[in-house]
Amino acid sequence: MNGRNYYSFVKGDGLIEFFALNSTVLDNEIDSLEQAEIHRLKKNQKKLHKLRAQKKLSDKQTADLQAIENEIEESEAFLARRKAIAAAQLPWLKEELADSRARWKVVFMHHSIYSSAYRKGGHGKSPRVLRIRAMLEPILLENKVDVVFGGHDHVYERTKPQPPDSATGHRVQYFTQGAASKLRPHDLDRASPYFAAGEDSRHSFLIVQTKNSSMQVQALDADGRIIDRHEIQK
């Protein structure tokens, strides 16, 4: 990553370009990391005000005062960085996708913006995911992204291609592969309008092979047995 929160790279002599996103910063409103940092900042500001109100400080209180000031600076810098990343990432993605000359365009990120995992604690219907979808999907469709890989939900899922762009009819194929972590059995709603194939009771991983005219994605369990095989035609 070389310290980058989002980046792209090309493989296969221009065959495929990958776009890595930091989806965690795309919704600052309810982001737990940011809320925790804001709480820490406010708590330290109260401590600082209380110490500064005293006429004379002991050596320990003086040291505490300096430590709190340092923590406040760190919190403010952390929040500023997150806001800067969130503000810059989507314009960057639009520009990079528009400039890409790769045969295949593939996006990957932590969150799955289409997921049928929500029966046993999954996030497929969470307001956070829906907000990220609303921000990203128009960009993905406009620039004809082929495939999006995500995690977040502890299952494997291949969706039906989603949804057709009103102008071009283009659809994006979504995959969720979080089933290498602790499983959530029976989390997938197989009656979901997005669901095409999936597995939530076995650990699994993906093998993806890309050619000029097709991409084959295989989901295999820990014993190498094929759970799902799907070919995307270009």
ABEGO torsion letter per residue (X at the ends): XGGBABBBBBBGGGABBBBBBBAAAABAAABAAAAAAAAAAAAAAAAAAAAAABABBBAAAAAAAAAAAAAAAAAAAAAAAAAAAAAAAAAAAAAAAAABABABBBBBBABBABBABAAAGBAAABAAAAAAAAAAAAAAAAAGBABBBBBGBBBBBBBBBOBBBAAAGBBBBBBBBAAABBBBBGABBAABAABABEBAABBBBBBBBBBAABBBBBBBBAAGBBABBBBBBX
